[in-house]
Amino acid sequence: MTITRLSYRSRINFSEMTLSLDEEVDRLLAVARRNNARDGLTGALLLAGNTFFQILEGDGDAVESTYARIVDDARHGGCLVLDRRRDTSRLLPDLPLFFADALDSHEGVLSSLYIPICQAPDLASYNDLVSAIIFSAARQVRQDRQPRALSA
């Protein structure tokens, strides 16, 4: 099976937000996760200061129509595709929309991945984005995993 993977960057248009940033992001995530699950899409959203980075994966038509809706969303400005490719497997197969806030990262490896993205979002590449997202998602899975009970 071949999927389309699209990654983009956009700047947050604060003047179009009616709620606090946290509330807007929560609302955006709820709607996007519902839509992505409906459309068979997976991916990740990274908030880095006033910039969104996103990876969308799935059927090409669904990816492109979702990206078109994002471009038309007034909360996003200056949308720029970083990469568009076809692949045989998903980077994030079980995540309708993983979310990470780069400013919440305070540990060594993770912050070393996020600091360049936050400081110079215009210079962030597809590879920078993928590295940060994959590491964050793997870390989240490890933290959410319940410890095994010790047998007596």
Secondary structure as GFF3:
##gff-version 3
##sequence-region A 1 152
A	DSSP	beta_strand	3	12	.	.	.	ID=ss1
A	DSSP	three_ten_helix	14	16	.	.	.	ID=ss2
A	DSSP	alpha_helix	21	39	.	.	.	ID=ss3
A	DSSP	beta_strand	42	48	.	.	.	ID=ss4
A	DSSP	beta_strand	51	58	.	.	.	ID=ss5
A	DSSP	alpha_helix	60	72	.	.	.	ID=ss6
A	DSSP	beta_strand	76	87	.	.	.	ID=ss7
A	DSSP	beta_strand	98	101	.	.	.	ID=ss8
A	DSSP	three_ten_helix	102	104	.	.	.	ID=ss9
A	DSSP	alpha_helix	108	119	.	.	.	ID=ss10
A	DSSP	three_ten_helix	121	123	.	.	.	ID=ss11
A	DSSP	alpha_helix	126	144	.	.	.	ID=ss12
###
